[in-house]
Amino acid sequence: MNGLLEVRGKLIDVDKEGFLVNLDDWSDDVAVALAQVENIELSPEHLDVILALRRFYARYQLSPAMRPLVKFIGQELGPDKGNSLYLLKLFPGSPAKIASKIAGLPKPDNCL
């Protein structure tokens, strides 16, 4: 069963796990709303990772699992940010899954 996310008076379709049904619905406001559902207040550091994730998706047409995400973030944002602990601090629990959700991307294939 799908759900709806209200963003500035507009209803956005999400799947049962909260991922966008239509990737074109993503915007900065949608990202903020998706983050709030995850109890995350977006900071510039979160946005750096989210925008890097969107670049990854544009390049490879898939949402990365944790290991490729860590490697890509290291390449894009520097080695100090390309590690699991940094990503876990920003996106507790399952960084690849939660960051992909907030970035408006599909759920990574190997995430439960």
Backbone as ProteinMPNN parsed JSONL, in Angstrom:
{"seq_chain_A": "MNGLLEVRGKLIDVDKEGFLVNLDDWSDDVAVALAQVENIELSPEHLDVILALRRFYARYQLSPAMRPLVKFIGQELGPDKGNSLYLLKLFPGSPAKIASKIAGLPKPDNCL", "coords_chain_A": {"N_chain_A": [[0.838, -1.183, 0.0], [0.571, 2.132, -0.872], [1.475, 5.491, 0.17], [0.926, 8.931, 1.113], [2.674, 11.998, 1.033], [2.624, 15.129, 2.38], [3.599, 18.15, 1.031], [4.112, 21.424, 1.269], [1.368, 21.87, 0.762], [0.921, 20.232, -1.402], [0.251, 16.922, -2.466], [2.322, 14.144, -2.397], [3.119, 11.096, -3.881], [4.215, 8.235, -2.163], [5.901, 5.108, -1.63], [5.214, 2.08, 0.296], [7.364, 2.073, 2.031], [8.126, 4.651, 2.142], [9.573, 5.741, 0.042], [9.881, 7.811, -2.862], [7.365, 7.528, -5.34], [7.306, 8.624, -7.868], [10.138, 9.737, -9.251], [10.575, 12.251, -10.261], [9.187, 13.954, -8.636], [10.815, 14.952, -6.705], [12.277, 17.542, -4.761], [13.93, 20.304, -3.117], [12.247, 20.961, -0.961], [10.74, 18.615, -0.739], [12.766, 16.866, 0.003], [13.351, 17.857, 2.568], [10.923, 17.255, 3.859], [10.882, 14.427, 3.617], [13.143, 13.85, 5.131], [12.296, 14.738, 7.647], [10.401, 12.798, 8.27], [12.116, 10.749, 8.836], [13.186, 11.653, 11.158], [15.308, 13.455, 10.903], [17.08, 16.414, 10.771], [17.889, 18.38, 8.193], [21.173, 19.298, 7.395], [23.885, 21.325, 6.069], [25.871, 19.383, 5.614], [24.39, 17.001, 5.349], [23.023, 17.674, 2.997], [25.148, 17.857, 1.169], [25.868, 15.143, 0.898], [23.44, 14.083, -0.038], [23.107, 15.448, -2.501], [25.39, 14.51, -3.807], [24.711, 11.823, -3.959], [22.553, 12.002, -5.732], [23.945, 12.764, -8.008], [25.425, 10.43, -8.404], [23.34, 8.66, -9.002], [22.374, 9.829, -11.375], [24.514, 9.341, -13.029], [24.894, 6.505, -12.978], [22.401, 5.305, -12.913], [21.334, 3.931, -10.715], [20.765, 3.312, -7.231], [23.272, 3.472, -4.828], [24.633, 0.759, -2.888], [25.924, 0.385, 0.482], [28.848, 0.101, 0.464], [29.731, 0.983, -2.21], [28.645, 3.552, -1.953], [30.113, 4.746, 0.147], [32.66, 4.776, -1.056], [32.173, 6.459, -3.287], [31.345, 8.854, -2.042], [33.712, 9.487, -0.742], [35.31, 10.04, -2.992], [33.935, 12.218, -4.074], [33.504, 14.083, -1.968], [35.71, 14.02, -0.349], [38.24, 12.234, 1.566], [37.848, 12.361, 4.338], [35.132, 12.337, 4.656], [34.316, 10.13, 3.345], [33.587, 7.629, 4.693], [32.215, 4.979, 6.685], [31.467, 5.623, 9.338], [31.097, 8.417, 9.359], [28.911, 8.655, 7.599], [27.015, 7.13, 8.964], [26.645, 8.735, 11.193], [25.326, 10.91, 10.087], [23.101, 9.716, 8.842], [21.556, 7.73, 10.609], [21.397, 4.201, 11.294], [20.709, 2.895, 8.566], [22.569, 4.097, 6.326], [22.815, 4.115, 3.417], [20.263, 3.402, 2.533], [18.53, 5.297, 3.835], [19.623, 7.788, 3.082], [19.324, 7.586, 0.309], [16.545, 7.522, 0.144], [15.848, 10.121, 1.107], [17.102, 11.584, -0.847], [15.41, 11.179, -2.887], [15.562, 8.935, -4.449], [15.38, 5.536, -5.816], [15.04, 2.664, -3.632], [18.08, 1.187, -2.582], [19.205, -1.863, -4.072], [20.138, -4.011, -2.375], [19.297, -3.388, 0.164], [17.482, -3.978, 3.131]], "CA_chain_A": [[0.0, 0.0, 0.0], [1.317, 3.376, -0.967], [1.026, 6.562, 1.034], [1.054, 10.291, 0.602], [3.471, 12.924, 1.808], [2.187, 16.483, 2.05], [4.706, 19.103, 0.962], [3.61, 22.754, 0.873], [0.008, 21.774, 0.251], [0.849, 19.281, -2.518], [0.385, 15.533, -2.035], [3.352, 13.417, -3.134], [2.995, 9.646, -3.697], [5.356, 7.468, -1.671], [5.566, 3.688, -1.475], [4.969, 1.675, 1.691], [8.553, 2.35, 2.835], [8.366, 6.083, 2.143], [10.339, 6.176, -1.124], [9.057, 8.464, -3.873], [6.877, 6.705, -6.443], [7.747, 9.326, -9.075], [11.394, 10.405, -8.899], [10.502, 13.653, -10.683], [8.544, 14.741, -7.579], [11.812, 15.402, -5.736], [12.708, 18.941, -4.696], [14.515, 20.585, -1.799], [11.169, 20.878, 0.036], [10.418, 17.194, -0.569], [13.875, 16.301, 0.783], [13.145, 18.259, 3.969], [9.786, 16.482, 4.377], [11.315, 13.03, 3.749], [14.076, 13.804, 6.262], [11.517, 14.868, 8.88], [9.815, 11.483, 8.545], [13.213, 9.948, 9.406], [13.685, 12.386, 12.333], [16.59, 14.071, 10.557], [17.035, 17.82, 10.376], [18.936, 18.48, 7.175], [22.254, 20.268, 7.549], [24.676, 21.384, 4.834], [26.572, 18.108, 5.434], [23.399, 16.08, 4.778], [22.75, 18.065, 1.61], [26.309, 17.471, 0.359], [25.753, 13.708, 0.624], [22.242, 13.88, -0.857], [23.378, 15.901, -3.87], [26.351, 13.563, -4.378], [23.924, 10.624, -4.284], [21.783, 12.296, -6.945], [24.909, 12.704, -9.119], [25.704, 9.003, -8.607], [22.183, 8.085, -9.693], [22.345, 10.372, -12.742], [25.606, 8.713, -13.778], [24.828, 5.038, -13.042], [20.996, 4.872, -12.933], [21.003, 3.07, -9.59], [21.097, 3.812, -5.898], [24.375, 2.623, -4.369], [24.67, 0.101, -1.582], [26.809, 1.091, 1.406], [30.264, 0.136, 0.073], [29.945, 1.954, -3.29], [28.304, 4.887, -1.47], [31.278, 5.231, 0.897], [33.725, 5.06, -2.023], [31.788, 7.611, -4.097], [31.385, 10.046, -1.18], [35.135, 9.795, -0.578], [35.791, 10.667, -4.223], [33.227, 13.475, -4.307], [33.545, 15.025, -0.841], [36.977, 13.913, 0.364], [38.407, 11.023, 2.373], [37.342, 12.537, 5.7], [33.692, 12.077, 4.64], [34.08, 8.851, 2.685], [33.713, 6.489, 5.607], [30.934, 4.517, 7.234], [31.112, 6.312, 10.582], [30.58, 9.739, 9.0], [27.581, 8.482, 7.018], [26.125, 6.661, 10.037], [26.344, 9.88, 12.052], [24.334, 11.731, 9.388], [21.919, 8.917, 8.486], [21.654, 6.576, 11.505], [20.688, 2.961, 10.973], [21.064, 2.379, 7.241], [22.852, 5.304, 5.557], [22.538, 4.014, 1.977], [18.811, 3.389, 2.358], [17.902, 6.539, 4.286], [20.086, 8.888, 2.231], [18.672, 7.419, -0.999], [15.143, 7.926, 0.294], [15.783, 11.582, 1.207], [17.544, 12.096, -2.148], [14.353, 10.945, -3.872], [15.995, 7.846, -5.331], [14.841, 4.216, -5.438], [15.737, 1.932, -2.564], [19.169, 0.358, -3.086], [18.77, -3.253, -4.248], [20.447, -4.961, -1.308], [18.857, -2.894, 1.482], [16.25, -4.615, 3.62]], "C_chain_A": [[0.882, 1.245, 0.0], [0.735, 4.419, -0.03], [1.198, 7.906, 0.353], [1.877, 11.11, 1.577], [3.023, 14.314, 1.401], [3.371, 17.433, 2.14], [4.167, 20.41, 0.402], [2.249, 22.672, 0.172], [-0.169, 20.821, -0.915], [1.045, 17.876, -1.975], [1.329, 14.799, -2.981], [3.173, 11.929, -2.832], [4.313, 9.052, -3.211], [4.926, 6.01, -1.543], [5.445, 3.347, 0.003], [6.159, 1.913, 2.606], [8.923, 3.829, 2.836], [9.23, 6.597, 1.007], [9.395, 6.807, -2.139], [8.635, 7.467, -4.943], [7.363, 7.298, -7.768], [8.987, 10.134, -8.72], [11.399, 11.873, -9.286], [9.809, 14.546, -9.656], [9.551, 15.352, -6.614], [12.11, 16.892, -5.89], [13.373, 19.128, -3.334], [13.463, 20.451, -0.704], [10.775, 19.424, 0.307], [11.511, 16.524, 0.258], [13.718, 16.622, 2.265], [12.017, 17.43, 4.59], [10.167, 15.01, 4.571], [12.264, 12.875, 4.932], [13.322, 13.887, 7.589], [10.871, 13.545, 9.27], [10.851, 10.57, 9.204], [13.809, 10.586, 10.668], [15.083, 12.955, 12.117], [16.331, 15.517, 10.16], [18.209, 18.053, 9.431], [19.901, 19.626, 7.457], [22.976, 20.372, 6.202], [25.432, 20.074, 4.553], [25.638, 17.05, 4.848], [23.187, 16.385, 3.299], [23.915, 17.734, 0.69], [26.208, 16.0, -0.052], [24.561, 13.446, -0.302], [22.486, 14.299, -2.308], [24.413, 15.014, -4.562], [25.633, 12.27, -4.786], [23.127, 10.828, -5.566], [22.699, 12.308, -8.179], [25.255, 11.249, -9.446], [24.569, 8.371, -9.408], [22.115, 8.561, -11.144], [23.402, 9.678, -13.611], [25.378, 7.224, -14.012], [23.405, 4.464, -13.089], [20.68, 3.825, -11.874], [21.405, 3.758, -8.297], [22.171, 2.902, -5.321], [24.093, 1.961, -3.03], [25.748, 0.807, -0.747], [28.249, 1.191, 0.908], [30.508, 1.089, -1.105], [29.608, 3.389, -2.862], [29.502, 5.501, -0.748], [32.388, 5.629, -0.071], [33.416, 6.332, -2.817], [31.838, 8.9, -3.276], [32.831, 10.446, -0.935], [35.709, 10.497, -1.797], [35.204, 12.065, -4.402], [33.488, 14.523, -3.219], [34.823, 14.95, -0.014], [37.027, 12.712, 1.285], [37.884, 11.145, 3.802], [35.838, 12.244, 5.781], [33.357, 10.734, 4.004], [34.342, 7.686, 3.604], [32.359, 6.198, 6.256], [30.519, 5.298, 8.473], [30.525, 7.696, 10.31], [29.146, 9.611, 8.486], [26.575, 7.992, 8.056], [25.729, 7.798, 10.978], [25.242, 10.73, 11.413], [23.01, 10.992, 9.177], [21.936, 7.631, 9.312], [20.839, 5.377, 11.021], [21.176, 2.363, 9.665], [21.334, 3.563, 6.308], [22.499, 5.219, 4.075], [21.038, 4.095, 1.721], [18.194, 4.742, 2.693], [18.336, 7.723, 3.416], [19.459, 8.8, 0.839], [17.221, 7.869, -0.938], [15.028, 9.45, 0.301], [16.196, 12.234, -0.109], [16.506, 11.859, -3.237], [14.662, 9.832, -4.841], [15.339, 6.525, -4.926], [15.664, 3.591, -4.308], [16.88, 1.127, -3.184], [18.776, -1.126, -3.068], [19.007, -4.15, -3.043], [20.063, -4.465, 0.081], [17.543, -3.552, 1.877], [15.199, -3.591, 3.959]], "O_chain_A": [[1.819, 1.366, 0.79], [-0.363, 4.25, 0.5], [1.564, 7.997, -0.819], [1.785, 10.934, 2.792], [3.037, 14.651, 0.217], [4.052, 17.519, 3.162], [3.812, 20.502, -0.773], [2.015, 23.308, -0.856], [-1.291, 20.616, -1.377], [1.903, 17.653, -1.121], [1.159, 14.827, -4.2], [3.085, 11.538, -1.668], [5.379, 9.323, -3.764], [3.745, 5.712, -1.369], [5.559, 4.222, 0.861], [5.999, 1.955, 3.826], [9.912, 4.223, 3.453], [9.591, 7.774, 0.999], [8.244, 6.39, -2.265], [9.442, 6.657, -5.4], [7.776, 6.572, -8.671], [8.901, 11.107, -7.971], [12.145, 12.663, -8.707], [9.837, 15.77, -9.788], [9.182, 16.186, -5.787], [12.182, 17.421, -6.999], [13.377, 18.219, -2.504], [13.74, 19.896, 0.359], [10.509, 19.051, 1.45], [11.213, 15.7, 1.124], [13.928, 15.759, 3.118], [12.144, 16.957, 5.72], [9.81, 14.412, 5.586], [12.198, 11.881, 5.656], [13.665, 13.191, 8.545], [10.799, 13.206, 10.451], [10.506, 9.723, 10.028], [14.82, 10.112, 11.186], [15.924, 12.942, 13.015], [15.475, 15.805, 9.323], [19.371, 17.939, 9.822], [19.497, 20.759, 7.719], [22.703, 19.588, 5.293], [25.614, 19.698, 3.395], [26.032, 16.291, 3.962], [23.173, 15.485, 2.46], [23.695, 17.363, -0.463], [26.436, 15.657, -1.212], [24.673, 12.666, -1.248], [22.112, 13.581, -3.235], [24.325, 14.789, -5.769], [25.922, 11.7, -5.838], [23.039, 9.922, -6.393], [22.281, 11.91, -9.266], [25.364, 10.879, -10.615], [24.806, 7.64, -10.37], [21.827, 7.77, -12.042], [23.182, 9.461, -14.802], [25.632, 6.723, -15.107], [23.232, 3.261, -13.285], [19.858, 2.936, -12.099], [22.254, 4.648, -8.271], [22.006, 1.682, -5.321], [23.416, 2.516, -2.164], [26.405, 1.727, -1.234], [28.821, 2.281, 0.931], [31.404, 1.93, -1.023], [30.219, 4.338, -3.354], [29.862, 6.649, -1.007], [32.989, 6.694, 0.074], [34.288, 7.18, -3.0], [32.32, 9.924, -3.76], [33.143, 11.637, -0.921], [36.498, 11.433, -1.668], [35.899, 12.985, -4.831], [33.669, 15.703, -3.517], [35.003, 15.732, 0.92], [35.992, 12.223, 1.738], [37.517, 10.141, 4.413], [35.327, 11.937, 6.858], [32.228, 10.258, 4.119], [35.209, 6.853, 3.339], [31.492, 7.066, 6.353], [29.338, 5.605, 8.641], [29.562, 8.1, 10.961], [28.268, 10.373, 8.893], [25.412, 8.395, 8.032], [24.614, 7.82, 11.499], [24.34, 11.21, 12.1], [21.935, 11.576, 9.317], [22.283, 6.567, 8.8], [19.766, 5.513, 10.434], [21.972, 1.424, 9.667], [20.439, 3.991, 5.579], [21.934, 6.166, 3.529], [20.597, 4.779, 0.797], [17.412, 5.273, 1.905], [17.512, 8.564, 3.055], [19.103, 9.823, 0.253], [16.726, 8.519, -1.858], [14.202, 10.011, -0.42], [15.704, 13.309, -0.453], [16.691, 12.285, -4.377], [14.097, 9.779, -5.934], [14.806, 6.408, -3.823], [16.818, 3.95, -4.075], [16.683, 0.457, -4.198], [18.093, -1.581, -2.15], [18.153, -4.976, -2.721], [20.466, -5.063, 1.078], [16.618, -3.668, 1.073], [14.101, -3.951, 4.384]]}, "name": "protein", "num_of_chains": 1, "seq": "MNGLLEVRGKLIDVDKEGFLVNLDDWSDDVAVALAQVENIELSPEHLDVILALRRFYARYQLSPAMRPLVKFIGQELGPDKGNSLYLLKLFPGSPAKIASKIAGLPKPDNCL"}
